Amino acid sequence: MIKIKASILSMALLIIMAGAAVSPVLADINLHFAEANPQLVRMVITLPALMIVPFSFLTGFLAKNYSKKYLALIGLAGYLIGGLGGGLADSIIIILLFRALLGASVGILSPLSNSLIADYFFDAERTKMMGYSAAANNLGGGLATVTAGLLATYHWRYAFSIYGIAFISLLLVLFFLPRQSERNEALAEEYEMALATKTKKGLLKWALFTFLMIIIFFSIPTHLDFFIFAEELGTSATTGWLMGLLTAISFITGIYFQRMAALLRDKTALVAFLLFLLGFSILSFSSNLIFIGAAIFLTGLSMGILIPLIMDSVTKEVRAKDTIFALAVINFSLYLGQFISPLIPGSIEIITGVSLIRLPFYVSALITLFSVIAMLFSKKATFAPSSYLYGKDQ
């Protein structure tokens, strides 16, 4: 079982890494392809994200007819080609073609990694693995950013070599991941019977919850650098360290998620949103870098709880055959939220004519406050881990 865990978590390691790896060299790429439209250069980061959602839904369809191991191998091969190929391209268009392939591959791997956890693990062990998966996501993103930055000191093309780590994952999946037919079918059938009364309403609830969560959170990655610069609190390096802190805290929290969820029970989401509220309140009013760091710590802790909570709960709300489709819906909510998040404060500025450097943080704090109130006073706004978490395996 350790080999199966390693195979699945190695795929999870690659997800956030896909976009994070080349972010430190975007300016170098822009300089190298000076004749290219700057919007095309920015698409080096954004294009993979655009490809993820449609290929996540496509994977849900394909998984009903083909082995998930086979699909994972295709995704990993595409990841290797799309990732490494970008460093060899001699035009921005060719780079974008490779980036599109990379995004499509992530669209295959992202729902598959969590779906495989749902296939092979049950009850508390599944919850623990979802936490590990979220931790692996953050670890991959953090390591990729740092490593790519170091490699880029020699040449920007070397940053793309970080994608070669997918070869290790490909070997693990090839040799150690069983075919889906080899899972514990008896236990899976028993688990399916317990889910017989579940409906699509549960998926819709978690999709809306995910959308709301990412709208709140994404004011940090899209606005923190501008805030640090405007308040004269540091440089881009300062922002980098703060984002590194956020990633590290989310990673550690993911590892201990199962224990935290077992302790907090039906208050898990509420506590995470209270951490959000405190963190964004600090960002809304403090100009002290230490307090800003504390706010980032709190939001990282919250995200480290919420992401595995969502993934774990969704896989327990639907039958196994619908897992990948359900996770594709969650992916759609994530990326839609990322797109909408900066538009809300931007629209407020246009409507009111008032421009405030902290406005995105004000908006996040206010949305979080209303969310906390809803969780406290509405039974329909309860977002708790599955009841399986408190079963006999605890």
Legacy VTK file of the C-alpha trace (Angstrom):
# vtk DataFile Version 3.0
C-alpha trace
ASCII
DATASET POLYDATA
POINTS 394 float
0.000 0.000 0.000
2.968 2.332 0.577
3.893 2.047 -3.102
0.338 2.949 -4.126
0.413 5.978 -1.819
3.759 7.085 -3.264
2.425 6.740 -6.815
-0.672 8.834 -6.137
1.085 11.511 -4.066
3.807 11.840 -6.713
1.076 12.932 -9.139
-0.336 15.385 -6.594
3.150 16.891 -6.280
3.002 17.993 -9.926
-0.300 19.908 -9.945
0.572 23.371 -8.589
4.115 23.002 -9.889
2.795 23.262 -13.461
2.197 27.008 -13.232
4.526 27.921 -10.382
7.737 26.601 -11.946
8.103 29.248 -14.652
6.689 32.251 -12.795
10.188 33.401 -11.678
11.399 33.541 -15.315
8.447 35.281 -16.949
10.340 38.570 -17.198
13.325 36.770 -18.759
11.069 35.137 -21.337
9.562 38.523 -22.131
13.057 39.954 -22.614
14.186 37.058 -24.817
11.108 37.326 -27.047
11.075 41.120 -27.057
9.248 41.232 -30.380
6.343 39.182 -29.043
3.126 40.689 -27.708
3.441 40.925 -23.878
-0.041 39.400 -23.592
1.272 36.251 -25.283
4.128 36.083 -22.792
1.681 36.332 -19.879
-0.217 33.406 -21.370
2.774 31.218 -20.503
1.270 31.275 -17.001
-2.450 31.533 -17.760
-2.843 29.162 -20.729
-2.293 25.930 -18.738
-5.067 26.974 -16.341
-7.465 27.488 -19.259
-6.796 23.946 -20.472
-7.274 22.256 -17.106
-11.054 22.545 -16.758
-12.168 21.082 -20.136
-9.687 18.218 -19.865
-10.833 17.502 -16.300
-14.366 16.964 -17.596
-13.044 14.929 -20.538
-11.106 12.722 -18.122
-14.314 12.074 -16.182
-15.883 10.725 -19.374
-12.843 8.690 -20.418
-12.404 7.132 -16.968
-15.725 5.327 -17.407
-14.304 3.384 -20.357
-10.532 3.253 -19.766
-8.235 2.316 -16.911
-7.307 5.215 -14.650
-3.748 3.913 -14.624
-3.661 4.163 -18.416
-5.038 7.717 -18.301
-2.506 8.672 -15.611
0.366 7.429 -17.783
-0.938 9.482 -20.718
-1.214 12.542 -18.460
2.310 12.084 -17.121
3.781 11.598 -20.600
2.034 14.768 -21.768
3.260 16.578 -18.661
6.854 15.637 -19.426
6.642 16.654 -23.075
4.692 19.853 -22.421
6.875 20.877 -19.487
10.326 20.137 -20.870
9.413 21.178 -24.409
8.847 24.781 -23.371
12.518 25.128 -22.512
13.542 23.996 -25.992
11.158 26.163 -28.018
12.526 28.929 -30.217
9.334 31.003 -30.473
6.680 32.184 -28.067
3.970 30.407 -30.090
5.762 27.069 -29.775
6.186 27.654 -26.033
2.444 28.288 -25.762
1.674 25.069 -27.639
3.785 23.135 -25.152
2.128 25.019 -22.275
-1.296 24.072 -23.644
-0.217 20.410 -23.635
1.035 20.835 -20.069
-2.309 22.294 -18.971
-4.244 19.512 -20.680
-2.061 16.974 -18.872
-2.698 18.641 -15.513
-6.402 18.527 -16.388
-6.020 14.751 -16.569
-3.828 14.322 -13.490
-5.607 16.694 -11.100
-8.945 14.858 -10.798
-7.265 11.476 -11.268
-4.963 11.844 -8.252
-7.862 12.578 -5.890
-10.119 10.046 -7.596
-7.522 7.321 -7.073
-7.435 8.197 -3.379
-11.209 7.696 -3.331
-10.767 4.345 -5.118
-8.158 2.801 -2.855
-8.727 4.399 0.550
-11.763 4.639 2.792
-12.949 6.299 5.985
-10.247 7.998 8.086
-7.462 6.742 5.812
-9.031 8.562 2.865
-9.262 11.769 4.894
-5.616 11.438 5.859
-4.582 10.860 2.240
-6.549 13.918 1.089
-4.552 15.953 3.581
-1.323 14.454 2.300
-2.404 15.202 -1.269
-3.024 18.877 -0.446
0.352 18.980 1.317
2.027 17.462 -1.755
0.356 20.114 -3.956
1.861 22.884 -1.838
5.246 21.187 -1.506
5.519 20.813 -5.278
4.591 24.453 -5.887
7.046 25.728 -3.292
9.954 23.563 -4.376
9.343 24.324 -8.052
9.407 28.091 -7.497
12.624 28.003 -5.482
14.406 25.482 -7.717
13.351 27.205 -10.937
14.559 30.521 -9.558
17.972 29.034 -8.821
18.223 27.351 -12.215
17.219 30.591 -13.916
20.343 32.300 -12.602
22.180 30.298 -15.260
19.582 30.594 -18.032
15.789 30.946 -18.149
15.484 27.764 -20.224
16.911 25.697 -17.384
13.860 26.527 -15.241
11.782 24.229 -17.466
13.961 21.268 -16.508
12.123 21.086 -13.160
9.291 19.356 -15.041
11.593 16.371 -15.501
10.586 15.251 -11.997
7.418 13.900 -13.621
9.551 11.036 -14.977
9.858 9.669 -11.433
6.087 9.819 -11.039
5.636 8.074 -14.384
7.860 5.190 -13.253
6.034 4.897 -9.919
2.651 4.758 -11.627
3.870 2.352 -14.310
5.321 -0.186 -11.880
3.389 0.239 -8.624
-0.112 1.572 -9.300
-2.518 -1.372 -9.732
-5.221 -1.392 -12.322
-8.524 -0.179 -10.900
-9.913 -3.717 -11.033
-7.376 -4.745 -8.394
-8.751 -2.465 -5.670
-10.699 -3.846 -2.719
-14.015 -4.313 -4.532
-15.793 -5.754 -1.501
-14.988 -2.744 0.657
-15.740 -0.402 -2.223
-19.176 -1.976 -2.721
-19.946 -1.645 0.982
-18.911 1.977 0.864
-21.051 2.575 -2.249
-24.122 1.210 -0.443
-23.587 3.705 2.345
-23.651 6.501 -0.247
-26.864 5.347 -1.867
-28.894 8.261 -0.513
-26.435 10.943 -1.598
-27.615 13.405 -4.228
-26.090 15.960 -6.549
-27.158 18.673 -4.099
-24.111 17.827 -2.010
-21.804 18.419 -4.971
-23.477 21.738 -5.754
-23.062 22.814 -2.143
-19.354 22.098 -2.152
-18.867 23.683 -5.578
-20.410 26.945 -4.322
-18.355 26.691 -1.135
-15.177 26.255 -3.200
-16.075 29.210 -5.413
-16.620 31.430 -2.362
-13.426 30.257 -0.668
-11.186 30.967 -3.655
-12.738 34.406 -4.232
-11.812 35.276 -0.654
-8.325 33.800 -0.736
-7.180 34.929 -4.158
-6.918 38.590 -3.171
-3.576 37.579 -1.633
-1.728 36.112 -4.657
-3.183 38.769 -6.995
-2.699 41.818 -4.775
-0.106 41.199 -2.056
2.847 42.356 -4.162
1.106 45.656 -5.036
0.223 46.174 -1.363
3.782 45.519 -0.146
5.157 47.965 -2.702
2.550 50.693 -2.046
3.008 50.503 1.735
6.820 50.458 1.311
7.080 47.281 3.357
9.647 45.631 1.099
10.323 44.384 -2.406
9.148 41.502 -4.579
11.522 39.331 -2.563
9.470 40.181 0.529
6.331 39.053 -1.252
8.136 35.877 -2.274
9.036 35.079 1.330
5.482 35.754 2.486
4.025 33.504 -0.213
6.604 30.894 0.737
5.383 31.127 4.334
1.800 30.631 3.179
2.780 27.567 1.159
4.789 26.093 4.044
1.950 26.506 6.543
-0.573 25.005 4.111
1.799 22.068 3.586
2.194 21.362 7.306
-1.526 21.781 7.954
-2.347 19.337 5.166
-0.220 16.657 6.816
-2.154 16.990 10.069
-5.548 17.654 8.481
-7.140 14.348 9.481
-6.335 14.923 13.154
-7.546 18.512 13.027
-10.813 17.540 11.313
-11.408 14.767 13.847
-10.952 17.325 16.633
-13.002 20.152 15.093
-15.705 17.904 13.584
-18.654 19.935 12.275
-16.849 23.181 13.174
-13.954 22.524 10.775
-15.066 24.931 8.036
-16.226 27.525 10.565
-12.841 27.566 12.297
-11.073 27.862 8.931
-13.244 30.837 7.972
-12.641 32.467 11.355
-8.921 32.189 10.606
-9.646 33.813 7.232
-11.562 36.608 8.974
-8.753 37.315 11.420
-6.108 37.182 8.699
-7.902 39.538 6.301
-8.828 41.883 9.148
-5.114 42.259 9.888
-4.359 42.830 6.201
-7.122 45.447 6.096
-5.706 47.602 8.882
-2.073 46.796 9.702
1.056 48.256 8.100
3.472 46.283 10.259
5.353 43.586 8.342
5.333 41.232 11.338
1.550 41.482 11.580
1.280 41.032 7.817
3.319 37.848 8.210
0.933 36.708 10.961
-2.022 37.337 8.634
-0.390 35.259 5.900
0.245 32.521 8.474
-3.459 32.468 9.398
-4.669 32.367 5.795
-2.189 29.583 4.987
-3.503 27.625 7.965
-7.051 28.141 6.736
-6.266 27.000 3.181
-4.424 23.977 4.537
-7.690 22.958 6.202
-10.180 23.910 3.503
-8.664 22.302 0.393
-8.443 18.742 1.781
-11.813 19.241 3.520
-13.430 20.004 0.163
-11.740 17.179 -1.734
-12.392 14.622 0.992
-16.034 15.611 1.396
-16.785 15.694 -2.332
-15.467 12.161 -2.878
-17.789 11.019 -0.089
-20.801 12.832 -1.535
-20.834 10.946 -4.853
-20.532 7.399 -6.104
-17.149 6.189 -7.360
-18.223 6.302 -11.004
-18.998 10.023 -10.660
-15.907 11.003 -8.662
-13.837 12.434 -11.508
-16.785 14.436 -12.845
-17.412 15.799 -9.342
-13.755 16.786 -8.960
-13.876 18.427 -12.401
-16.783 20.546 -11.142
-14.680 21.552 -8.126
-11.780 22.435 -10.455
-14.160 24.593 -12.474
-15.239 26.395 -9.291
-11.609 26.946 -8.320
-10.569 28.511 -11.606
-13.792 30.505 -11.999
-13.225 31.912 -8.512
-9.662 32.868 -9.408
-10.988 34.723 -12.452
-13.805 36.498 -10.582
-11.831 37.428 -7.452
-9.924 40.475 -8.821
-12.984 41.638 -10.779
-15.030 42.348 -7.638
-12.806 45.091 -6.129
-12.111 46.351 -9.655
-15.840 46.759 -10.287
-16.292 48.530 -6.948
-13.540 50.995 -7.881
-15.207 51.690 -11.242
-18.656 52.175 -9.703
-17.573 54.315 -6.739
-14.605 56.072 -8.317
-12.639 55.337 -5.131
-9.289 53.538 -5.377
-7.911 52.029 -2.163
-4.806 49.853 -2.000
-6.452 47.646 0.659
-9.818 47.337 -1.106
-9.318 43.671 -2.166
-8.578 42.801 1.477
-11.646 44.743 2.653
-13.782 42.780 0.195
-12.323 39.440 1.318
-12.834 40.309 4.983
-16.428 41.382 4.376
-17.342 38.263 2.370
-15.734 36.122 5.072
-17.713 37.917 7.795
-21.028 37.252 6.049
-19.976 33.634 5.482
-19.192 33.146 9.173
-22.547 34.625 10.147
-24.291 32.257 7.713
-22.447 29.254 9.145
-23.387 30.263 12.687
-27.099 30.816 12.089
-28.058 28.641 9.104
-28.212 24.860 9.201
-28.006 24.818 5.399
-24.605 26.535 5.595
-22.960 23.669 7.470
-19.816 22.350 5.803
-18.526 19.469 7.875
-16.280 16.494 7.156
-18.054 13.280 6.265
-19.596 11.382 9.147
-17.265 8.523 8.176
-14.488 10.486 9.805
-15.906 9.624 13.203
-16.380 5.923 12.586
-14.869 2.955 14.330
-11.482 3.469 12.657
-10.766 6.535 14.735
LINES 1 395
394 0 1 2 3 4 5 6 7 8 9 10 11 12 13 14 15 16 17 18 19 20 21 22 23 24 25 26 27 28 29 30 31 32 33 34 35 36 37 38 39 40 41 42 43 44 45 46 47 48 49 50 51 52 53 54 55 56 57 58 59 60 61 62 63 64 65 66 67 68 69 70 71 72 73 74 75 76 77 78 79 80 81 82 83 84 85 86 87 88 89 90 91 92 93 94 95 96 97 98 99 100 101 102 103 104 105 106 107 108 109 110 111 112 113 114 115 116 117 118 119 120 121 122 123 124 125 126 127 128 129 130 131 132 133 134 135 136 137 138 139 140 141 142 143 144 145 146 147 148 149 150 151 152 153 154 155 156 157 158 159 160 161 162 163 164 165 166 167 168 169 170 171 172 173 174 175 176 177 178 179 180 181 182 183 184 185 186 187 188 189 190 191 192 193 194 195 196 197 198 199 200 201 202 203 204 205 206 207 208 209 210 211 212 213 214 215 216 217 218 219 220 221 222 223 224 225 226 227 228 229 230 231 232 233 234 235 236 237 238 239 240 241 242 243 244 245 246 247 248 249 250 251 252 253 254 255 256 257 258 259 260 261 262 263 264 265 266 267 268 269 270 271 272 273 274 275 276 277 278 279 280 281 282 283 284 285 286 287 288 289 290 291 292 293 294 295 296 297 298 299 300 301 302 303 304 305 306 307 308 309 310 311 312 313 314 315 316 317 318 319 320 321 322 323 324 325 326 327 328 329 330 331 332 333 334 335 336 337 338 339 340 341 342 343 344 345 346 347 348 349 350 351 352 353 354 355 356 357 358 359 360 361 362 363 364 365 366 367 368 369 370 371 372 373 374 375 376 377 378 379 380 381 382 383 384 385 386 387 388 389 390 391 392 393
